[in-house]
Amino acid sequence: MTNSRLSGLYNLSVAQRRAKVTESAPLPADLLSVYDTGGLSVDAADHMVENSVGMHALPVGIGLNFIVNGRDVLVPMVIEEPSVVAGASFMAKLARAAGGFFAKADEPLMIGQMQVLDAADLHSARLALLEHKASLLDEADAIDPILKKFGGGARDLQVRIIEDSPVGPFLVVHLVYDVRDAMGANAVNTACERLAPRVEAITGGRVHLRILSNLADRRLARVRCTVPVQELAFSDPDGRTYSGEQVRDGIIAAYAFAAADPYRAATHNKGIMNGVDAIVIATGNDWRAIEAGAHAYAARSGRYTSLSTWGTDADGNLVGTLEMPMAVGIIGGATKVHPAAQAALKLMGIQSAAELAEIIVSVGLAQNMAALRALATEGIQRGHMSLHARQVAIAAGATGDMIEGIARRMVEEKVVRIDRAEELMKEAEKQPKQ
Ligand code: MEV
């Protein structure tokens, strides 16, 4: 059993943190040493993309305090932005008081699209395809025997008529495919390419594009959490105090802004994606696919809006929900070949793609709550300030102990700027060495 409540982790060295994390779960002691190099070698990277010249590293932080569906999880988060790991961990701690996060992923159904051009009569072509649905599904099912062995395969065939487009009306065939624990792009693209000749024969048209849709709205993941209102009360470092009710109502009003205004919704959803992408990247999944699906889903009504909701339960506690497409896999692609992705899955004790999706949306919701709480109270800059100040100090050329000293001065002065860091560097350099 993992314990995700590792208090004081922040104050330890990297080596001590690794030890504490692996001790808190039944994990090999050297599991996190993969993060020395980011898990890849220059040679391995050379086999992954064209014209490879090496690797690009990002920090990995551990998200703490998460209980997802009754299970404690330590969450590896790959992100360059300060405050995200701390914010999500803090909110997970508040949500623990009411059992943490309750999440559920749909069956792993992905949609493959075939664009059928030049069919003479779209309505009769559509019906002809539907008449052949059973045999088309049988054919698609036989394409991937391994997926079928694990319970996946073709599930449904839908045919839409697009009436209005820059090239006039055409047909679109959706092949709904159960991809089990894979992200599914390869299986679905292969199935669409293989079915295309039969679709052409049935419709008399020409199949143009054959490709997966990233609007994976048959593969949603949902999560809800409750934060007891008293848990939300706090005092900021300037001594201002906020009651639980004030913070709760502030979060709900902030959500209302995103629900009603696309300009705000984009930023609100970006905060959700801060949490989501961090795990998607850590597990070697395709974060562009997740981003595309998220934003398309957020605009499904024709107006871009918030992916999450915030309100109160009958007892006045804060309740949050998040629902979004979550096409992630734990087999195939980088997930399989990237040693750091394998370590990330082990750290979380993931057994299925659905379980991974459920953890991802939980972290997305926690991260959203962290951002709204900060925005609705003391503002976002203070939370960002100390880590941001360290980055500014490093950018100004500070090294070793100087980083902390210069960062602290800038935070005290509330002036976190590169020119001020450079001045402080010069001052520090003038000081006689002890
Ligand atoms: C910054 O990376 C994310 C936030 O802008 C999210 C939000 O505004 O809700 C703080």
Residues whose N, C-alpha, C, O or C-beta is under 5 A from the ligand:
A	BS01	MEV	T267 H268 K270 G271 A371 L372 I380
